[in-house]
Amino acid sequence: NAVTYDDVHIGFTWEEWTLLDPSQKNLYKDVMLETYRNLTAIGYKWEDHNIEEHCKSSRRHGR
């Protein structure tokens, strides 16, 4: 079975995000950036997901 974006993406509610300490937020950011790079490297097509909206959401949460 192929791995999909939804298999590796982790989303937090605002309440959950506020409970994370700065090191956990940084780890999340690093892991998700690596995941995006890896999926892009194997030819994942990002038009299937609204990455722009995800990035805006990440900035709102201070990720």
Secondary structure, DSSP 4 states (H G I P E B T S, - for coil): ----HHHH-----HHHHHHS-HHHHHHHHHHHHHHHHHHHHTT--GGGS-HHHHHHHHHHTT-
